[in-house]
Amino acid sequence: MKRSEINRLIDETIEWLKVQKVYLPPFAYWTAEEWAEKDAAYNEIRENMLGWDVTDYGHGNFHKLGLLLFTIRNGNLKNTRYAKPYAEKMLISEVGQISPNHFHWSKMEDIINRGGGELCIQLWNATEDDALDDTAVTVRIDGCETVLPAGGILRLKPGQSITIPPRLYHMFWAEGEKCLAWEVSMVNDDNIDNRFYEEQLRFTRIEEDEDPHHLLCNEYPVAK
């Protein structure tokens, strides 16, 4: 992705969130120059990869295959200094924009539709060798046990949520209009905990055609 596209997407999201009356923590709005002045007091943000995350999964077509996220809080399994056992993320899913099929080795998560269109989630169990199983999938939708055929699609309306356990394949997209989704989960580690059914890059390659307006969660400078 070009840095100019990432800049535009984040800037547009900030304006859209104002209309939705959704407010992010102060570090969401810091510029790269402001980040350069932040000392070690802000290392929880750096070391737990809080903040903006824009990915096209390495395919170069963000609006077809991609996702924009903001991690609000997160623990760290490698550092006992951050004993928080949970994480929280905002996910912005565009109409027809696929977040590709994957599962998490360790993380259990709830994905919540906070507003906008329907959030469509397609589900499969994993076989022992991590292929797609053809068995029925059992999940809970706001506490209600629900059974779907393999590859079945759930359509979450605003306010609805799904619990996704480890090793349950899922891909999702929005229908009708852009969807403001939320994730509440166990500690999140995007460097090691994603298993994509088809090979993807988790973090995008960036073509630096202009300076960043806001740094991504894997770009923070070391504290002074």
Protein Blocks (a to p, Z undefined) as FASTA:
>chain_A
ZZklmmmmmmmmmmmmmmnopacdfklmpcfklmmmpcfklmmmmmnopajdddeehnop
aklngcddddfbdcdfkbmklmcfbdcddddddehiacdddddfklccddddfbhcdddd
ddddddfkopacfbdcdddeehiacdddehiacdddehiacdddehiacddddehiacdd
ddddddddfklmcccfbacdfbdcdddfbccfbdcfklcccdZZ
